Amino acid sequence: MEIKSKQQGIKVVGDVLDIVGGKWRGQILAHLCDSPKRFNELKTVLIRITSSTLTKELRYLESIKMIERKIIQNTPIVVEYKLTKHGMSIKDLIRHIIEWGLKHRAIVLKNE
């Protein structure tokens, strides 16, 4: 898809930041880049997230086709989350965010 105007480009940036921005979505996606995770595994690594917030964020990411939910076992219910084929396309962006973030932190810490 080609960007036809500056305004359209700004809208696309907003859309991307809505997905990876905020407190939890980017972290959830980054953790799922490594491998599929169960709900409790995500809850453990995402310190201070509540179960209801994690559920809400996972449902949102599932609704926009970034992740998929798979029931592994019925009794007790074990659910695994993983990136969809489309969701895998965010791996490069997350890698670039990490690289930029490391450079940014080095500059900020250097100037303190």
Secondary structure, 3 states (H helix, E strand, C coil): CCCCCHHHHHHHHHHHHHHHCCCCHHHHHHHHHHCCEEHHHHHHHCCCCCHHHHHHHHHHHHHCCCEEEEEEECCCCEEEEEECHHHHCCHHHHHHHHHHHHHHHHHHHHCC
